[in-house]
Amino acid sequence: MNTKLTIKLDNEVIEKAKDYVKKEKTSLSKMIENYLLSVVGKKSHLEITPLVKSLSGVIKPPADDYKKDYTDYLAEKYK
């Protein structure tokens, strides 16, 4: 159930927030709701789009041991 809430904020903050949500293609209400949910410790209700679901697992980590290679590189660099 959604309930209307009236809050007072600085005009500059409101304008910056409106610019942000426009770029993120969301609403100011949803942004505030997600923030408040994060503050009270509940999970956000962000939806995972079908595109994101389809991309899940597409990139596989390299088969070789890249951490060892990087460690060897750093050890050689800082001798």
Beta strands, then each sheet from edge to edge (+ up, - down):
end
